[in-house]
Amino acid sequence: MALSASTTLPHSVDRVAAVFVDEDFLRHTSELVGGSLESFTIDGDPAGAFSTTTVRTLPTTRLPDIARKFVGESLTVTQTEQWEAPAADGSRASKIALKVSGAPLDVTAVQRLVAEGANTRIELEGNVSSSVPFLGGKIADAAEPMVGKALNIQSQQAQAWLESH
């Protein structure tokens, strides 16, 4: 199942990228949806190529009942991001992978922060899949809107965060 989203923020790529790897911001977005930030690490210098690992616990209250019976009251989601060094115009890209503990889901995406003058266009393209034989497609189809919404919350909240910090 494909993920696709795009939005533009009236801030520079540097500022948007800095928010996306700010531990306080990640804690805020986790708590906003009723979850918690368990850990966050950065490997490398964010001025160049680097990677991050974010572990969150998220409630399953919005999942269908059948899925909740399978995964329980909460999920632990590990998100890794492999950030490329900035391009000549400041644009950046990161490869995102999500692993959901106890759920047969794989999420991969590429997020691009594209410099457009003083603005940043955030583009997200990805895929949700499941390794479960026969049911994998249905599991991925059910998860895709929730995964897409979770990734979009980050972009939406970045705007408010940049305006208040």
Secondary structure, 3 states (H helix, E strand, C coil): CEEEEEEEECCCHHHHHHHHCCHHHHHHHHHHCCCEEEEEEEEECCCCCEEEEEEEEEECCCCCHHHHHHHCCEEEEEEEEEECCCCCCCCEEEEEEEEECCCCEEEEEEEEEEEECCEEEEEEEEEEEECCCCCHHHHHHHHHHHHHHHHHHHHHHHHHHHHHC
